[in-house]
């Protein structure tokens, strides 16, 4: 619409001046200012288009929910994914010291029986708390290792646990499911097996969390 208005103004000025009708100087100045302002507004609107599309692209990026992230891990590991009990926000804080002020969302699952330690925790951290959450989960990991010093199977699994930050998501995976078939092969074999399971989980989490950024 503004382009049409500007075109009409230009034509009018041309016709008036070319037909010998000279406009007063102050009128010419006024018309020139209106034209320049219209052109400036047009340029400003045009410059907004890249911003609009950038925001549009951001809206189009699909963020996985916590249940979907869990689903990705379960789809990969199948029956080898053993965590089955969701921890409440209060239980998570009691266990790790991570409180609700520190994150946007979370998923925390462990096994029913304390004798089994398969656990997965994913914290979508608020930007200022990524480091604090990393420290809290590292301390939690250390405590689990200490608590299982007298339980060889669990100790191997705890020592093979992995902590990794992906974007603003801090992930703790302590997986491996049934390791009894490796018991006679010793500590290193159990650790290697559990570490492989944890790496698989972290791989699919990374793919899901970072999808759409490239």
N, C-alpha and C positions, 0 to 999 in steps of 0.2 A: 504494500500500500504506500509506504513512504517513497519507494522508487517511482511510483506513478506520480505522486505529488511533486517530487523533485523534477521529474520530466516536464510536467505541466508548467512549473515555475520557470524552468530554463527556456521553454518555448515561448512563454509569455514575454520574458525579458528580451528575447531575440526579436520577436515580432514588433514590440514597442520601439526598440532602438533602431531596428532596420527600416521602419516606416517613417522615420524622421521625428517620431515623438520622443523627445528626450525626457526621461524622468528626472525629477529634482534630485540633487546630489544626496540629500539625507534619505530619500526613499530608496535610492540605489544601494546605499550603505546598509539600510535596514534589510533589504531583500537579500543582499549578499550574506549577512549574518544569519538569516533564517536558513538559507541554503547550506551554509557551512555547518550549522547546528544539526540540521537534518542528516547531512553526510556523516557527521561525527557519531550521531546516534546509530546510524546504519552500520558503521564500522564496529561500534561497540557490540551491537547485537551479533554481528557476524563473528566477532572474536569469542563470543560465548559458546559457539557450537562445539569446539573441541572439549570444553569443560563438561558440557552436557553429555557428550558421548562417553567421556571418561567416567562420569558418574553412572551412566547407563551401563557401561561395562562392569563396573563394580557391583551394581545391583544384580547383574546377570550371573555373577560368580555364585556358585552354590556351596554353602558351608554345610558340612556334615554335622548332624546332631550327635550327641554322645552315644545314643543307642545305635545309631548307624555306624559309628566308629567301632563299637563293640561288635556289631554284626559283621564288619569286615574281617575282624580277627577270628571270630567264630567260624565264619565261612571257610577261612583258610585252615584253621587247626581242627575243626570238627570236634570229635569226641575228646580230643586232647586239650580242649579248653575247659578247665575245671572250676574256675571261680563262679559262684552261683548266688551269693548273698550280697545285696546292695547295702553299702554303708550309708547311714544318714549323715547329714552335715555335722551333727554333734559327734557322731562316732568317728568321722574322719578327723575332726579337730582333736579329739581325745587321742587318737592313734598317731597323728602326725604333727599336730600343732597348727595345721592349715585351717584358717577360719574363713567365714563367708565374705569378709571384707576384701579378701585377697584374690578372689577369682570371679569369673563371669559364670562359669558352669563347671561341673565336674562329673566324673564317673569313678566310683570306687567299689570294686567287687573282690570278695575273697571266698574261701571255702567255709562251709558250715563249721566243721570241726577244727579246733585250734591245732590239732595234731598235724593237719595238712596246711601248707602255707602258700598254695598257688594264689596269686593276687595280681590284679591289674588296676592301676590308678591313672586316670587321665585328668589333668587339671587345665582348664582354659584360663590361664592367669590374666589378671589385669596387668597392664604394661609395667607398672611400677613394682610389681611383686614377683616377677619371673625369678629373680635371683633368690628371694626369700623362700619361694616354693621349692626351688632346686635344693637349697640347703636343708629344708625341712624333710624332703623325701630322701636325701642322702643320709641324714641322721636316722630316719626310720629304717632305711636299708641296713645301716650299721647295727641298729638295735635288734633287727631280726636275725642277723648273723650271730650276734652274741647269744641270743636266746636259744639258738639251735646248735651250740657247740657240742652238745652231747647226743645229737641226733644226726648221724652221718648223712642219711639220705636228704633230710631237710637242709642240712648245712651246705651240701653241694648245690642244692637248688637256690638257696639264698645267696651264695657267693657268685652264682651265674646270673643273678638278676641284673637288669639293665635300667639305667636312668638316662633319658634323652629328651632334650628340648627341641621341639619342632615348631617353628614360628613362635606363637605365644602359648603353645600347648606343652606342658611338662608331663612326660609319660614315664611311669614306672611299671615294668613288667617283670613278674616273677612267676614264670610258667614252666611247664615240663610234664605235668600230669604224672602218669605212672612211670616211675623209674626203677621199679624193683627188678626188671629184667636185666638191668645193668649193674645190680648190686655186687655181683661177683667179679666185676671188672674194675672196681675201685672208684675212688673219688674223682679222678680226672675224667674218666669216661662219663660219669653222671653229669659233671659240670659241662663238658663239651656238648652233650646232648641237650641239656636245658638251655645253654647259651644259644644253640641253633634255633630252638623254639622261640626264644625271646627275640632273636634277630628277625625271624619271620614275622612276628607280631609287629615289631617296630617298622618293618618295611611296608606293610600294608597301611599302617597308621600314617606314615609319612606320605605315601601316595595319596591317601584320602584327604589329609589335612592341607597338603600343598597343591591339590588339584586346582586348575584354573588360574594359577599364578604365572604360568609360562606363556 
